[in-house]
């Protein structure tokens, strides 16, 4: 199992003292797995959820005419959230490296996209590069934070994961297309087909509490993209940024953006693979061996914790 942070180990220990006494099968067991799944997902989203909450609160309550521009406030709030995440050991220094990489990759894209008019920010504040407020990079960092945390919390493993050099080439092509499609043909549908071919056979294995589940990785990409699209609608309603067709009045972000977020997931997975090398699913004998080394029965609740 990929190691938890010190805070997560304490939370995990307390949770197991309660959950290990719960029913191991039947409807109540399934409901428990579902509840734990939701709690783990919420925990994985803590950085993004905190940032989105600040953006929404600033939209509703930040005073007009304040000495500190709203965008500068959002940048300082994002920095404070990131510092707290590391200081409270909710993120490790190793994970921070990949989150910073997400930040840099996202900021470069923001500078280009705002320059060509794909979307825009309010031109206010001092903490910005050109027309791009610095908090924008933290929105990409939030995706990185979620990705590295979900790897740990669900002990993600992959069956038939493609070769990493192949995924790196695909991710580079996807990233390049975000820029080049403004000048030459848009290859997103070709790239989408390539994603299906390269990742189509890959199954993601994940453990919630006692049980291990599996899901096609392409479906996981789509579900995460859907939730990011929902968050994007909240952020644009809050005025964090606006697309050209929202300047005269807000309305829902086009579902076409789901394709962009889906492709962005490929870049995200490749970046996270730099921190966590994709591992194959554990074999049953490996789980039993881990329990035996700890002097446990393979079917005991404690042994299930070793394998979870």
Secondary structure, 3 states (H helix, E strand, C coil): CCCCCHHHHHHHHHHHHHHCCCCCCCHHHHHHHHHHHHHHHHHHCHHHHHHHHHHHHHHHHCCCCCCCCHHHHHHHHHHHHHHHHHHCCCCCHHHHHHHHHHHHHHHHHHHHHHHCCCEECCCCCCCEECCEECHHHHHHHHHHHHHHHHHHHCCCEEECCCCHHHHHHHHHHHHHHHHHCCCCCCCHHHHHHHHHHHHCCCEEEEECCCCEEEEEHHHHHHHHHHHHHHHHHHHHHCCCCEEHHHCCCCCCCCCCHHHHHHHHHHHHHHHHCCCCCCCCCCCHHHHHHHHHHCCCCCCCHHHHHHHC
